[in-house]
Amino acid sequence: MGTLPIMRVDARGFTFEVTDAGPPDGVPVLLLHGFPQHSGEWDDVLPALHAAGLRTYALDQRGYSPGARPTAVADYRIPELVADVVAVLDALGLDAVHLVGHDWGAVVAWAVAAGHAERVRTLTAVSVPHPAAMAYALSNDSRQKARSSYIALFREPDKAEKVLLAWHATALRKLLGGVGDRARVDRYADPMREPGALTAALNWYRAMSRADLAAVGPVAVPTTYVWSDRDVAIGRPAAEACAANVTGDYRFVQLAGVSHWIPDAAPGPLAEAILARAGGTA
């Protein structure tokens, strides 16, 4: 698809970049990206949402929007990320939206839906389950502990940047290998090579705490969780534990043969899952 219009939204003393597209009078959908990507990860998903009459807002979150890149690790705690979303909704004049999040964007989306249910019509979480489900799997599944071992490196200041960015960001590009061809990898890797960008993105991991994860309560809004069985980061026990943390209507959509990078690798099936959830409650 062609280049989508980007608006700049002032909220909480920062300037966030938001890709705004779709029918002007459409029911709003807010989309939250993951690490180490940006709002462009939704580009192949959006046409189907627009065709169904939905208006989309894809947010470049804290650390990814150049105008919203504080330096302190504590500025990237989950409560701060959640407050950003609420403030952006306020700035856009949106009372409530269909909320979609992938990877770290899913973590934020779970927390927004749990703590600000009045702002969320429906939730579609992609790849990463409810934080309590992750905590359960990390405590009870040795394979999930192994899958998540990379986080230890990401939490090490300076070392992680050096490892990921060495030799023209070879390790970072390898991490992104599942998103598609070289041009798509470059699209995500190149912005992370800008001064301060990767550190800001890694600060999400460095600010992560058990207390903040445990503070995310059950979700009562209608929810769909989309998981892929080739996800190297999230195993089946974590995915299946997700249901216990949703008290509203819940659907578990499993994609076969798809990697962690669902918006890039399977935009069609993902759009179908979003529409199946959002379309019935517009």
SEDRENDREN-435446 format. One record per residue (C-alpha): residue in one letter; x, y, z. Coordinates in Angstrom, 3 decimals, always signed. Layout:
<rs>
+------+----------+----------+----------+
! rest !        X !        Y !        Z !
+------+----------+----------+----------+
!    A !        X !        Y !        Z !
...
+------+----------+----------+----------+
</rs>
This chain:
<rs>
+------+----------+----------+----------+
! rest !        X !        Y !        Z !
+------+----------+----------+----------+
!    M !   +0.000 !   +0.000 !   +0.000 !
!    G !   +1.150 !   +3.597 !   -0.494 !
!    T !   +2.497 !   +5.958 !   +2.116 !
!    L !   -0.112 !   +6.636 !   +4.782 !
!    P !   -0.649 !  +10.063 !   +6.354 !
!    I !   +1.147 !  +10.666 !   +9.646 !
!    M !   -0.180 !  +13.093 !  +12.223 !
!    R !   +1.702 !  +14.374 !  +15.240 !
!    V !   -0.172 !  +14.242 !  +18.513 !
!    D !   +0.916 !  +16.186 !  +21.590 !
!    A !   +0.286 !  +14.311 !  +24.829 !
!    R !   +1.958 !  +14.259 !  +28.255 !
!    G !   +4.639 !  +16.683 !  +27.155 !
!    F !   +5.674 !  +14.524 !  +24.195 !
!    T !   +4.885 !  +14.405 !  +20.497 !
!    F !   +3.703 !  +11.036 !  +19.208 !
!    E !   +3.510 !  +10.064 !  +15.551 !
!    V !   +0.243 !   +8.399 !  +14.555 !
!    T !   -0.652 !   +6.930 !  +11.170 !
!    D !   -4.254 !   +7.936 !  +10.543 !
!    A !   -6.217 !   +6.279 !   +7.720 !
!    G !   -9.546 !   +4.818 !   +6.703 !
!    P !  -13.071 !   +6.231 !   +6.412 !
!    P !  -13.289 !   +9.565 !   +8.277 !
!    D !  -16.539 !   +8.527 !   +9.937 !
!    G !  -15.461 !   +4.945 !  +10.640 !
!    V !  -15.480 !   +3.334 !  +14.079 !
!    P !  -11.975 !   +3.893 !  +15.500 !
!    V !   -9.308 !   +1.242 !  +15.961 !
!    L !   -6.044 !   +1.966 !  +17.794 !
!    L !   -3.105 !   -0.301 !  +16.916 !
!    L !   +0.011 !   -0.717 !  +19.076 !
!    H !   +3.218 !   -2.178 !  +17.609 !
!    G !   +5.887 !   -4.332 !  +19.229 !
!    F !   +9.687 !   -4.528 !  +19.504 !
!    P !  +11.730 !   -3.658 !  +17.501 !
!    Q !   +9.200 !   -2.443 !  +14.961 !
!    H !   +6.958 !   +0.604 !  +14.555 !
!    S !   +3.463 !   +1.432 !  +13.332 !
!    G !   +4.394 !   +0.303 !   +9.828 !
!    E !   +3.995 !   -3.314 !  +10.918 !
!    W !   +0.239 !   -2.854 !  +10.490 !
!    D !   +0.362 !   -1.606 !   +6.885 !
!    D !   -0.668 !   -4.916 !   +5.324 !
!    V !   -3.456 !   -5.417 !   +7.877 !
!    L !   -5.065 !   -2.000 !   +7.446 !
!    P !   -6.647 !   -2.279 !   +3.963 !
!    A !   -9.085 !   -4.965 !   +5.124 !
!    L !  -10.031 !   -2.897 !   +8.162 !
!    H !  -10.614 !   +0.179 !   +6.010 !
!    A !  -12.697 !   -1.822 !   +3.534 !
!    A !  -14.885 !   -2.900 !   +6.461 !
!    G !  -15.492 !   +0.734 !   +7.383 !
!    L !  -13.064 !   +1.105 !  +10.284 !
!    R !  -10.913 !   +4.179 !  +10.922 !
!    T !   -7.409 !   +3.240 !  +12.059 !
!    Y !   -4.855 !   +4.993 !  +14.215 !
!    A !   -1.465 !   +3.224 !  +14.371 !
!    L !   +0.648 !   +4.734 !  +17.139 !
!    D !   +4.438 !   +4.937 !  +17.280 !
!    Q !   +4.774 !   +4.453 !  +21.004 !
!    R !   +7.108 !   +5.959 !  +23.601 !
!    G !  +10.732 !   +5.526 !  +22.547 !
!    Y !   +9.752 !   +4.923 !  +18.920 !
!    S !   +8.331 !   +8.368 !  +18.182 !
!    P !  +11.418 !  +10.628 !  +18.085 !
!    G !   +9.487 !  +13.310 !  +19.949 !
!    A !   +8.622 !  +10.922 !  +22.790 !
!    R !  +11.995 !   +9.485 !  +23.758 !
!    P !  +12.867 !  +10.173 !  +27.424 !
!    T !  +16.207 !   +8.862 !  +28.655 !
!    A !  +15.413 !   +7.433 !  +32.096 !
!    V !  +14.679 !   +3.706 !  +32.252 !
!    A !  +11.865 !   +4.309 !  +34.748 !
!    D !  +10.066 !   +6.377 !  +32.105 !
!    Y !   +9.325 !   +3.136 !  +30.245 !
!    R !   +7.419 !   +1.324 !  +32.990 !
!    I !   +4.089 !   -0.178 !  +31.988 !
!    P !   +2.014 !   +2.474 !  +33.842 !
!    E !   +3.752 !   +5.165 !  +31.776 !
!    L !   +3.059 !   +3.306 !  +28.514 !
!    V !   -0.594 !   +2.867 !  +29.490 !
!    A !   -0.907 !   +6.544 !  +30.413 !
!    D !   +0.454 !   +7.436 !  +26.961 !
!    V !   -2.314 !   +5.485 !  +25.260 !
!    V !   -5.042 !   +7.091 !  +27.352 !
!    A !   -3.579 !  +10.558 !  +26.751 !
!    V !   -3.348 !   +9.978 !  +22.993 !
!    L !   -6.984 !   +8.850 !  +22.946 !
!    D !   -7.895 !  +12.043 !  +24.792 !
!    A !   -5.894 !  +14.172 !  +22.357 !
!    L !   -7.581 !  +12.477 !  +19.402 !
!    G !  -11.011 !  +12.995 !  +20.961 !
!    L !  -11.728 !   +9.255 !  +21.061 !
!    D !  -13.873 !   +8.068 !  +23.946 !
!    A !  -13.443 !   +4.368 !  +23.186 !
!    V !  -11.732 !   +2.273 !  +20.504 !
!    H !  -11.243 !   -1.250 !  +19.312 !
!    L !   -7.741 !   -1.884 !  +20.641 !
!    V !   -5.176 !   -4.086 !  +18.873 !
!    G !   -1.651 !   -4.802 !  +20.081 !
!    H !   +1.222 !   -7.029 !  +18.975 !
!    D !   +4.183 !   -8.170 !  +21.094 !
!    W !   +4.988 !   -5.370 !  +23.578 !
!    G !   +2.011 !   -3.539 !  +22.112 !
!    A !   -0.091 !   -6.461 !  +23.310 !
!    V !   +1.268 !   -6.074 !  +26.851 !
!    V !   +0.245 !   -2.422 !  +26.822 !
!    A !   -3.127 !   -3.282 !  +25.301 !
!    W !   -3.830 !   -5.887 !  +28.000 !
!    A !   -3.002 !   -3.311 !  +30.671 !
!    V !   -5.146 !   -0.604 !  +29.065 !
!    A !   -8.102 !   -2.988 !  +28.745 !
!    A !   -7.724 !   -4.140 !  +32.345 !
!    G !   -7.317 !   -0.679 !  +33.863 !
!    H !   -9.373 !   +1.483 !  +31.512 !
!    A !  -12.153 !   -0.775 !  +30.268 !
!    E !  -14.366 !   +2.212 !  +29.533 !
!    R !  -11.951 !   +3.264 !  +26.760 !
!    V !  -11.864 !   -0.157 !  +25.073 !
!    R !  -14.726 !   -1.511 !  +22.952 !
!    T !  -12.883 !   -4.752 !  +22.212 !
!    L !   -9.350 !   -6.092 !  +22.550 !
!    T !   -7.370 !   -8.119 !  +20.033 !
!    A !   -4.022 !   -9.143 !  +21.509 !
!    V !   -1.479 !  -10.651 !  +19.129 !
!    S !   +1.343 !  -13.049 !  +20.037 !
!    V !   +1.833 !  -12.074 !  +23.699 !
!    P !   -0.791 !  -13.307 !  +26.190 !
!    H !   -2.014 !  -11.623 !  +29.351 !
!    P !   +0.940 !  -10.873 !  +31.670 !
!    A !   -0.440 !  -13.234 !  +34.310 !
!    A !   -0.419 !  -16.041 !  +31.750 !
!    M !   +3.218 !  -15.265 !  +30.965 !
!    A !   +4.051 !  -15.275 !  +34.674 !
!    Y !   +2.340 !  -18.647 !  +35.042 !
!    A !   +4.285 !  -20.146 !  +32.141 !
!    L !   +7.607 !  -18.746 !  +33.338 !
!    S !   +7.008 !  -20.374 !  +36.723 !
!    N !   +5.738 !  -23.722 !  +35.441 !
!    D !   +7.212 !  -24.343 !  +31.988 !
!    S !  +10.957 !  -24.802 !  +31.587 !
!    R !  +10.631 !  -24.372 !  +27.836 !
!    Q !   +9.084 !  -20.933 !  +28.278 !
!    K !  +11.961 !  -19.972 !  +30.543 !
!    A !  +14.324 !  -20.952 !  +27.734 !
!    R !  +12.257 !  -19.096 !  +25.128 !
!    S !  +12.424 !  -15.936 !  +27.241 !
!    S !  +16.138 !  -16.172 !  +28.067 !
!    Y !  +16.963 !  -13.473 !  +25.496 !
!    I !  +15.409 !  -10.898 !  +27.820 !
!    A !  +18.430 !  -11.141 !  +30.138 !
!    L !  +20.632 !   -9.755 !  +27.366 !
!    F !  +18.134 !   -7.036 !  +26.446 !
!    R !  +18.158 !   -5.794 !  +30.038 !
!    E !  +21.940 !   -5.242 !  +30.051 !
!    P !  +22.737 !   -1.581 !  +29.306 !
!    D !  +25.257 !   -0.968 !  +26.532 !
!    K !  +25.997 !   -4.660 !  +26.016 !
!    A !  +22.669 !   -5.326 !  +24.316 !
!    E !  +23.128 !   -2.338 !  +22.010 !
!    K !  +26.632 !   -3.456 !  +21.068 !
!    V !  +25.537 !   -7.025 !  +20.349 !
!    L !  +22.464 !   -6.083 !  +18.317 !
!    L !  +24.048 !   -3.254 !  +16.321 !
!    A !  +27.477 !   -4.763 !  +15.588 !
!    W !  +28.435 !   -5.296 !  +11.941 !
!    H !  +25.623 !   -3.194 !  +10.491 !
!    A !  +23.090 !   -4.570 !  +12.997 !
!    T !  +23.569 !   -8.174 !  +11.890 !
!    A !  +22.067 !   -9.654 !  +15.079 !
!    L !  +19.112 !   -7.281 !  +14.988 !
!    R !  +18.455 !   -8.174 !  +11.355 !
!    K !  +18.635 !  -11.869 !  +12.208 !
!    L !  +16.103 !  -11.315 !  +14.986 !
!    L !  +13.793 !   -9.724 !  +12.418 !
!    G !  +14.313 !  -12.474 !   +9.851 !
!    G !  +10.760 !  -13.745 !  +10.124 !
!    V !   +9.151 !  -10.489 !   +8.995 !
!    G !   +9.848 !  -11.094 !   +5.301 !
!    D !  +12.308 !  -10.002 !   +2.635 !
!    R !  +15.390 !   -7.825 !   +3.087 !
!    A !  +13.518 !   -4.608 !   +2.353 !
!    R !  +11.044 !   -5.339 !   +5.131 !
!    V !  +13.836 !   -6.208 !   +7.558 !
!    D !  +15.600 !   -2.950 !   +6.651 !
!    R !  +12.387 !   -1.028 !   +7.225 !
!    Y !  +12.439 !   -2.016 !  +10.879 !
!    A !  +16.176 !   -2.335 !  +11.509 !
!    D !  +17.297 !   +0.967 !  +10.019 !
!    P !  +15.336 !   +3.236 !  +12.421 !
!    M !  +16.830 !   +1.295 !  +15.347 !
!    R !  +20.304 !   +2.380 !  +14.204 !
!    E !  +19.494 !   +6.038 !  +14.781 !
!    P !  +21.176 !   +7.517 !  +17.886 !
!    G !  +19.233 !   +6.610 !  +21.022 !
!    A !  +16.490 !   +4.660 !  +19.258 !
!    L !  +17.507 !   +1.116 !  +20.195 !
!    T !  +18.274 !   +2.118 !  +23.781 !
!    A !  +14.800 !   +3.626 !  +24.092 !
!    A !  +13.216 !   +0.453 !  +22.699 !
!    L !  +15.280 !   -1.774 !  +25.005 !
!    N !  +14.308 !   +0.372 !  +27.973 !
!    W !  +10.887 !   -1.260 !  +27.798 !
!    Y !  +12.598 !   -4.493 !  +28.867 !
!    R !  +14.831 !   -2.758 !  +31.397 !
!    A !  +11.898 !   -1.051 !  +33.089 !
!    M !   +9.827 !   -4.245 !  +33.229 !
!    S !   +9.093 !   -5.494 !  +36.750 !
!    R !   +7.124 !   -8.345 !  +38.257 !
!    A !   +5.126 !   -5.829 !  +40.273 !
!    D !   +3.980 !   -3.944 !  +37.170 !
!    L !   +3.122 !   -7.179 !  +35.356 !
!    A !   +1.229 !   -8.514 !  +38.378 !
!    A !   -0.744 !   -5.276 !  +38.575 !
!    V !   -2.474 !   -6.085 !  +35.278 !
!    G !   -5.783 !   -7.550 !  +36.382 !
!    P !   -8.413 !   -9.620 !  +34.562 !
!    V !   -9.854 !   -8.211 !  +31.351 !
!    A !  -13.622 !   -7.862 !  +31.134 !
!    V !  -13.983 !   -6.452 !  +27.603 !
!    P !  -14.679 !   -8.786 !  +24.634 !
!    T !  -11.258 !  -10.212 !  +23.789 !
!    T !   -9.543 !  -12.199 !  +21.056 !
!    Y !   -6.048 !  -13.576 !  +21.531 !
!    V !   -4.168 !  -14.524 !  +18.350 !
!    W !   -1.205 !  -16.877 !  +18.711 !
!    S !   +0.921 !  -18.683 !  +16.135 !
!    D !   +2.355 !  -22.159 !  +16.685 !
!    R !   +5.759 !  -21.242 !  +15.206 !
!    D !   +6.285 !  -18.410 !  +17.688 !
!    V !   +9.796 !  -18.817 !  +19.099 !
!    A !   +9.092 !  -16.422 !  +21.983 !
!    I !   +5.704 !  -17.652 !  +23.282 !
!    G !   +4.946 !  -21.319 !  +23.859 !
!    R !   +1.629 !  -23.128 !  +24.039 !
!    P !   +1.362 !  -23.246 !  +27.877 !
!    A !   +1.516 !  -19.446 !  +28.035 !
!    A !   -0.955 !  -19.116 !  +25.183 !
!    E !   -3.451 !  -21.539 !  +26.694 !
!    A !   -3.158 !  -19.937 !  +30.147 !
!    C !   -4.455 !  -16.696 !  +28.693 !
!    A !   -8.139 !  -17.649 !  +28.894 !
!    A !   -8.106 !  -17.715 !  +32.700 !
!    N !   -7.387 !  -13.988 !  +32.737 !
!    V !  -10.351 !  -12.813 !  +30.656 !
!    T !  -13.767 !  -12.564 !  +32.268 !
!    G !  -15.492 !  -11.180 !  +29.164 !
!    D !  -16.275 !  -13.016 !  +25.933 !
!    Y !  -13.040 !  -14.715 !  +24.847 !
!    R !  -11.776 !  -16.255 !  +21.629 !
!    F !   -8.444 !  -17.982 !  +21.078 !
!    V !   -7.298 !  -17.925 !  +17.452 !
!    Q !   -4.377 !  -20.184 !  +16.595 !
!    L !   -2.493 !  -19.675 !  +13.324 !
!    A !   -0.648 !  -22.730 !  +12.041 !
!    G !   +2.817 !  -22.475 !  +10.553 !
!    V !   +3.187 !  -18.755 !  +11.263 !
!    S !   +6.074 !  -17.095 !  +13.116 !
!    H !   +5.975 !  -14.521 !  +15.913 !
!    W !   +5.723 !  -11.710 !  +13.356 !
!    I !   +2.013 !  -12.224 !  +12.670 !
!    P !   +1.128 !   -8.764 !  +11.255 !
!    D !   +3.859 !   -9.162 !   +8.628 !
!    A !   +3.636 !  -12.898 !   +8.024 !
!    A !   -0.151 !  -13.397 !   +8.115 !
!    P !   -1.887 !  -10.023 !   +7.682 !
!    G !   -4.965 !  -11.562 !   +6.052 !
!    P !   -5.839 !  -14.045 !   +8.819 !
!    L !   -5.023 !  -11.423 !  +11.430 !
!    A !   -7.333 !   -8.890 !   +9.805 !
!    E !  -10.063 !  -11.537 !   +9.761 !
!    A !   -9.604 !  -12.124 !  +13.501 !
!    I !   -9.721 !   -8.403 !  +14.230 !
!    L !  -12.847 !   -7.937 !  +12.138 !
!    A !  -14.542 !  -10.976 !  +13.643 !
!    R !  -14.086 !   -9.355 !  +17.024 !
!    A !  -14.523 !   -5.666 !  +16.221 !
!    G !  -17.138 !   -6.032 !  +13.497 !
!    G !  -19.746 !   -7.535 !  +15.763 !
!    T !  -19.581 !   -4.775 !  +18.358 !
!    A !  -19.002 !   -1.635 !  +16.290 !
+------+----------+----------+----------+
</rs>
